[in-house]
Amino acid sequence: MVKTSQKTGSKLHLKWVRSAICSPVKHKLVIKGLGFTRLNQVIERPDNPAIRGMVAKVPHLVEIVQQ
């Protein structure tokens, strides 16, 4: 039995807003794992608990853009 509370195909638009230069290595790895390559980049990722958890680890570096 699979339980999904979100509609299928929902997406998050994420923007990298602050440099990770002085951040801990784990934060840099989260940024890289999300798929960011440069500052002020906006990417689209599926809205699931894994991506939300990654964003929750670095809320000072990433923001969710309303689109």
C-alpha positions in Angstrom: 0.0 0.0 0.0 1.6 3.3 -1.2 0.3 6.4 0.5 1.0 9.8 -1.2 -0.3 13.0 0.2 1.0 15.2 -2.6 -0.3 15.4 -6.1 1.9 13.6 -8.6 4.1 15.8 -10.7 4.4 18.7 -8.2 7.7 20.5 -8.4 9.8 22.8 -6.2 11.7 25.7 -7.7 14.8 26.3 -5.7 17.2 29.2 -5.8 20.8 29.2 -4.4 21.0 32.6 -2.7 24.2 32.6 -0.6 27.7 31.3 -1.1 28.8 28.1 0.6 32.4 29.1 0.9 32.6 29.3 4.7 30.0 26.6 5.2 30.7 23.2 6.6 31.6 20.4 4.2 28.2 18.7 4.7 26.4 21.8 3.7 28.5 22.0 0.5 27.6 18.4 -0.3 23.9 19.1 0.2 24.2 22.0 -2.3 26.0 19.8 -4.8 23.5 17.0 -4.2 20.6 19.3 -5.0 22.3 19.9 -8.4 23.4 23.6 -8.0 26.4 24.6 -10.0 26.4 28.4 -9.6 25.1 31.1 -7.3 21.6 32.6 -8.1 20.7 29.5 -10.1 17.1 28.4 -10.1 16.5 24.7 -10.5 13.4 22.5 -10.5 13.2 19.4 -8.3 10.3 17.0 -7.4 8.4 17.9 -4.3 9.2 14.9 -2.1 10.4 14.4 1.5 14.0 13.7 0.4 14.3 17.1 -1.4 12.5 18.9 1.4 14.9 17.4 4.0 17.9 18.6 2.0 16.5 22.1 1.8 15.8 22.0 5.5 19.5 21.4 6.2 20.6 24.5 4.4 17.8 27.1 4.7 20.3 29.9 5.0 21.7 29.1 1.5 18.7 28.1 -0.5 15.2 29.5 -0.8 12.0 28.1 -2.4 10.8 30.4 -5.2 7.1 30.7 -5.8 6.2 30.0 -9.4 
